[in-house]
Amino acid sequence: VSTQSTGSSGINAEYGKQWYQRRVRGVKLYRRNECSKKQSYGKRVREVEGGAFSPLVMNTGGGIANEFQKVLRTLSTRISKRTEEPYSEVMAHLRTRLRFCLLRSCLIALRGNRRKIAITGLAHTELVI
């Protein structure tokens, strides 16, 4: 049995190192964005509205920051208990809806909105979760 490594393991190790560095950079960016949003809105939410603030930070590739993942887990757990659907299906549905919303907002930012926006009062809007 040979203990020498092949040439491809060096390539895999280098790819792994690059992937790890990108991953760490992404986590740092998420954390920085979470902290800046907390500084901007956290105090006002605590003092004026008397609530807690969890920034929902995600990137255009569909990646989700830690606090957003915690919010999704909590929301999925509550919805799955209430509707008696499997947790995995509820989580998949929420993630899919969020990604399509993100895609729609990116497209609108790139090409502009082609629809006329009807402004309605919030009193008539109902949010069902």
Backbone as CSV, one residue per row, in Angstrom:
resi,resn,N_x,N_y,N_z,CA_x,CA_y,CA_z,C_x,C_y,C_z
1,VAL,0.857,-1.176,0.000,0.000,0.000,0.000,0.892,1.223,0.000
2,SER,0.647,2.087,-0.941,1.445,3.301,-1.071,0.842,4.424,-0.219
3,THR,1.707,5.174,0.420,1.237,6.293,1.239,1.420,7.628,0.526
4,GLN,1.911,7.591,-0.716,2.111,8.834,-1.447,0.784,9.298,-2.039
5,SER,0.610,10.590,-2.070,-0.629,11.130,-2.620,-0.472,11.339,-4.119
6,THR,-1.558,11.303,-4.806,-1.538,11.546,-6.246,-1.581,13.030,-6.503
7,GLY,-1.346,13.411,-7.737,-1.352,14.826,-8.108,-2.719,15.464,-7.981
8,SER,-3.793,14.703,-8.146,-5.130,15.290,-8.111,-5.534,15.730,-6.708
9,SER,-4.947,15.114,-5.682,-5.323,15.523,-4.329,-4.865,16.945,-4.040
10,GLY,-3.760,17.375,-4.655,-3.316,18.757,-4.488,-4.302,19.725,-5.110
11,ILE,-4.861,19.351,-6.254,-5.863,20.194,-6.909,-7.123,20.249,-6.049
12,ASN,-7.546,19.097,-5.536,-8.732,19.067,-4.690,-8.525,19.875,-3.421
13,ALA,-7.301,19.787,-2.854,-7.020,20.549,-1.645,-7.043,22.039,-1.946
14,GLU,-6.505,22.417,-3.103,-6.507,23.839,-3.472,-7.930,24.325,-3.726
15,TYR,-8.732,23.503,-4.392,-10.131,23.865,-4.632,-10.862,23.989,-3.302
16,GLY,-10.599,23.071,-2.391,-11.223,23.116,-1.071,-10.828,24.372,-0.308
17,LYS,-9.569,24.761,-0.448,-9.083,25.963,0.230,-9.777,27.200,-0.332
18,GLN,-9.896,27.269,-1.661,-10.571,28.407,-2.283,-12.043,28.445,-1.880
19,TRP,-12.680,27.282,-1.871,-14.087,27.221,-1.482,-14.258,27.701,-0.045
20,TYR,-13.367,27.244,0.841,-13.435,27.631,2.253,-13.251,29.136,2.409
21,GLN,-12.291,29.710,1.673,-12.050,31.144,1.769,-13.270,31.930,1.285
22,ARG,-13.915,31.481,0.187,-15.121,32.144,-0.290,-16.247,32.009,0.716
23,ARG,-16.333,30.843,1.335,-17.386,30.607,2.331,-17.204,31.529,3.535
24,VAL,-15.972,31.643,4.015,-15.686,32.511,5.161,-15.969,33.968,4.798
25,ARG,-15.588,34.367,3.585,-15.865,35.727,3.142,-17.368,35.989,3.101
26,GLY,-18.141,35.008,2.623,-19.591,35.146,2.570,-20.203,35.275,3.947
27,VAL,-19.728,34.468,4.883,-20.242,34.525,6.255,-19.929,35.883,6.878
28,LYS,-18.727,36.406,6.611,-18.362,37.723,7.141,-19.247,38.815,6.543
29,LEU,-19.551,38.700,5.250,-20.425,39.689,4.617,-21.829,39.635,5.218
30,TYR,-22.348,38.424,5.420,-23.656,38.283,6.055,-23.650,38.944,7.429
31,ARG,-22.625,38.638,8.207,-22.545,39.154,9.572,-22.465,40.683,9.574
32,ARG,-21.648,41.237,8.652,-21.516,42.685,8.559,-22.857,43.326,8.192
33,ASN,-23.587,42.742,7.234,-24.884,43.282,6.848,-25.906,43.170,7.979
34,GLU,-25.870,42.042,8.706,-26.771,41.881,9.849,-26.500,42.953,10.902
35,CYS,-25.228,43.177,11.200,-24.869,44.170,12.225,-25.273,45.579,11.805
36,SER,-25.068,45.920,10.528,-25.429,47.273,10.084,-26.939,47.480,10.129
37,LYS,-27.716,46.461,9.787,-29.174,46.580,9.858,-29.646,46.666,11.302
38,LYS,-28.998,45.911,12.184,-29.359,45.992,13.603,-29.071,47.376,14.160
39,GLN,-27.940,47.967,13.768,-27.613,49.311,14.237,-28.609,50.332,13.700
40,SER,-29.027,50.151,12.455,-29.935,51.111,11.834,-31.344,51.031,12.410
41,TYR,-31.853,49.820,12.588,-33.262,49.653,12.939,-33.516,49.100,14.336
42,GLY,-32.546,48.429,14.922,-32.762,47.716,16.176,-33.233,48.581,17.323
43,LYS,-32.593,49.724,17.506,-32.937,50.594,18.626,-34.367,51.115,18.486
44,ARG,-34.719,51.549,17.288,-36.060,52.074,17.057,-37.124,51.016,17.289
45,VAL,-36.870,49.806,16.821,-37.839,48.728,17.000,-38.028,48.419,18.477
46,ARG,-36.937,48.369,19.233,-37.037,48.077,20.669,-37.752,49.183,21.425
47,GLU,-37.396,50.446,21.140,-37.942,51.560,21.905,-39.348,51.958,21.468
48,VAL,-39.559,52.117,20.191,-40.840,52.614,19.689,-41.883,51.514,19.621
49,GLU,-41.512,50.397,19.007,-42.489,49.337,18.787,-42.477,48.269,19.875
50,GLY,-41.453,48.271,20.717,-41.381,47.321,21.824,-41.236,45.876,21.380
51,GLY,-40.514,45.653,20.299,-40.346,44.299,19.777,-38.891,43.936,19.595
52,ALA,-38.679,42.782,19.031,-37.333,42.316,18.716,-37.116,42.462,17.219
53,PHE,-35.867,42.626,16.810,-35.545,42.824,15.401,-34.574,41.757,14.931
54,SER,-34.951,41.039,13.896,-34.074,40.063,13.254,-33.943,40.440,11.787
55,PRO,-32.767,40.887,11.359,-32.613,41.275,9.957,-32.678,40.050,9.041
56,LEU,-33.404,40.168,7.958,-33.544,39.076,6.998,-32.576,39.341,5.846
57,VAL,-31.340,38.857,6.001,-30.269,39.109,5.046,-30.063,37.875,4.177
58,MET,-30.096,38.099,2.865,-29.804,37.019,1.919,-29.098,37.618,0.713
59,ASN,-28.440,36.761,-0.066,-27.759,37.266,-1.251,-28.542,36.871,-2.503
60,THR,-28.116,37.379,-3.632,-28.849,37.138,-4.869,-28.718,35.704,-5.356
61,GLY,-27.780,34.958,-4.807,-27.634,33.554,-5.180,-28.518,32.630,-4.358
62,GLY,-29.263,33.186,-3.412,-30.160,32.385,-2.590,-29.598,32.024,-1.232
63,GLY,-28.396,32.476,-0.918,-27.817,32.201,0.385,-28.515,32.997,1.478
64,ILE,-28.596,32.412,2.665,-29.340,33.025,3.759,-28.431,33.150,4.974
65,ALA,-28.486,34.310,5.640,-27.679,34.551,6.837,-28.225,33.761,8.024
66,ASN,-27.427,33.667,9.086,-27.778,32.846,10.249,-29.091,33.254,10.907
67,GLU,-29.290,34.546,11.144,-30.516,34.974,11.823,-31.739,34.715,10.957
68,PHE,-31.585,34.869,9.661,-32.692,34.582,8.750,-33.019,33.085,8.795
69,GLN,-31.998,32.238,8.881,-32.232,30.798,8.998,-32.995,30.471,10.277
70,LYS,-32.658,31.144,11.371,-33.364,30.917,12.628,-34.827,31.329,12.515
71,VAL,-35.071,32.462,11.864,-36.453,32.921,11.669,-37.219,31.920,10.818
72,LEU,-36.590,31.429,9.746,-37.247,30.443,8.875,-37.559,29.155,9.628
73,ARG,-36.625,28.699,10.458,-36.862,27.481,11.242,-38.047,27.653,12.187
74,THR,-38.069,28.775,12.889,-39.163,29.039,13.831,-40.496,29.133,13.104
75,LEU,-40.515,29.874,12.005,-41.735,30.028,11.229,-42.199,28.694,10.662
76,SER,-41.278,27.896,10.132,-41.616,26.583,9.573,-42.163,25.648,10.639
77,THR,-41.552,25.693,11.815,-42.023,24.841,12.910,-43.445,25.206,13.304
78,ARG,-43.718,26.486,13.444,-45.057,26.924,13.841,-46.099,26.598,12.782
79,ILE,-45.755,26.836,11.517,-46.708,26.543,10.444,-46.955,25.051,10.333
80,SER,-45.903,24.240,10.454,-46.080,22.785,10.336,-46.920,22.223,11.478
81,LYS,-46.770,22.782,12.674,-47.602,22.332,13.800,-49.058,22.732,13.597
82,ARG,-49.266,23.956,13.117,-50.624,24.445,12.938,-51.363,23.727,11.809
83,THR,-50.670,23.501,10.690,-51.317,22.884,9.529,-51.154,21.374,9.493
84,GLU,-50.342,20.828,10.412,-50.057,19.396,10.481,-49.450,18.854,9.186
85,GLU,-48.666,19.692,8.522,-47.898,19.277,7.354,-46.479,18.976,7.804
86,PRO,-45.745,18.156,7.048,-44.359,17.861,7.424,-43.491,19.125,7.405
87,TYR,-42.612,19.204,8.383,-41.715,20.353,8.520,-40.905,20.574,7.246
88,SER,-40.410,19.499,6.652,-39.553,19.624,5.467,-40.307,20.245,4.294
89,GLU,-41.580,19.903,4.134,-42.367,20.470,3.037,-42.656,21.952,3.268
90,VAL,-42.927,22.301,4.509,-43.188,23.706,4.834,-41.929,24.533,4.603
91,MET,-40.785,24.031,5.049,-39.522,24.744,4.864,-39.196,24.882,3.375
92,ALA,-39.377,23.827,2.613,-39.117,23.888,1.169,-40.027,24.918,0.499
93,HIS,-41.289,24.934,0.907,-42.232,25.889,0.328,-41.826,27.328,0.649
94,LEU,-41.460,27.592,1.904,-41.044,28.947,2.283,-39.788,29.380,1.534
95,ARG,-38.815,28.490,1.460,-37.575,28.834,0.750,-37.832,29.091,-0.730
96,THR,-38.690,28.287,-1.326,-39.015,28.472,-2.742,-39.708,29.809,-2.962
97,ARG,-40.675,30.125,-2.110,-41.379,31.407,-2.241,-40.418,32.579,-2.069
98,LEU,-39.503,32.469,-1.088,-38.527,33.541,-0.871,-37.600,33.709,-2.068
99,ARG,-37.166,32.619,-2.641,-36.259,32.710,-3.793,-36.949,33.314,-5.003
100,PHE,-38.217,32.980,-5.201,-38.943,33.589,-6.316,-39.176,35.082,-6.068
101,CYS,-39.433,35.454,-4.828,-39.564,36.881,-4.498,-38.252,37.611,-4.739
102,LEU,-37.149,36.996,-4.366,-35.837,37.584,-4.594,-35.568,37.718,-6.093
103,LEU,-35.884,36.679,-6.848,-35.698,36.726,-8.295,-36.536,37.835,-8.920
104,ARG,-37.789,37.944,-8.484,-38.669,38.983,-9.009,-38.115,40.373,-8.698
105,SER,-37.619,40.575,-7.483,-37.089,41.895,-7.123,-35.813,42.207,-7.916
106,CYS,-34.987,41.197,-8.176,-33.778,41.416,-8.990,-34.159,41.788,-10.420
107,LEU,-35.145,41.097,-10.969,-35.578,41.416,-12.332,-36.171,42.814,-12.423
108,ILE,-36.950,43.197,-11.433,-37.522,44.538,-11.432,-36.423,45.583,-11.306
109,ALA,-35.398,45.300,-10.499,-34.289,46.235,-10.343,-33.512,46.375,-11.658
110,LEU,-33.409,45.282,-12.421,-32.660,45.321,-13.674,-33.442,45.960,-14.810
111,ARG,-34.692,45.591,-14.976,-35.446,46.048,-16.140,-36.550,47.034,-15.818
112,GLY,-36.836,47.247,-14.559,-37.910,48.149,-14.183,-39.235,47.413,-14.128
113,ASN,-40.193,48.038,-13.502,-41.510,47.435,-13.361,-42.364,47.812,-14.561
114,ARG,-42.964,46.844,-15.210,-43.783,47.103,-16.394,-45.256,47.254,-16.055
115,ARG,-45.630,46.870,-14.856,-47.030,46.979,-14.449,-47.280,48.319,-13.785
116,LYS,-48.531,48.753,-13.868,-48.925,49.924,-13.108,-49.144,49.473,-11.677
117,ILE,-48.625,50.214,-10.752,-48.752,49.858,-9.345,-49.994,50.530,-8.783
118,ALA,-50.916,49.729,-8.318,-52.123,50.255,-7.705,-51.873,50.448,-6.219
119,ILE,-52.072,51.634,-5.754,-51.853,51.921,-4.339,-53.179,51.719,-3.615
120,THR,-53.177,50.783,-2.698,-54.379,50.507,-1.927,-54.085,50.740,-0.459
121,GLY,-55.125,50.912,0.300,-54.956,51.110,1.732,-54.591,49.790,2.396
122,LEU,-53.794,49.861,3.434,-53.394,48.657,4.136,-54.532,48.037,4.942
123,ALA,-55.586,48.811,5.165,-56.720,48.292,5.923,-57.411,47.150,5.173
124,HIS,-57.280,47.153,3.862,-57.945,46.131,3.040,-57.047,44.948,2.737
125,THR,-55.794,45.023,3.143,-54.829,43.975,2.867,-54.854,42.946,3.996
126,GLU,-54.906,41.685,3.619,-54.926,40.629,4.613,-53.736,39.714,4.361
127,LEU,-52.976,39.426,5.382,-51.823,38.547,5.290,-52.139,37.253,6.020
128,VAL,-52.133,36.158,5.273,-52.433,34.860,5.854,-51.164,34.029,5.846
129,ILE,-50.734,33.596,7.014,-49.532,32.758,7.115,-49.930,31.421,7.656
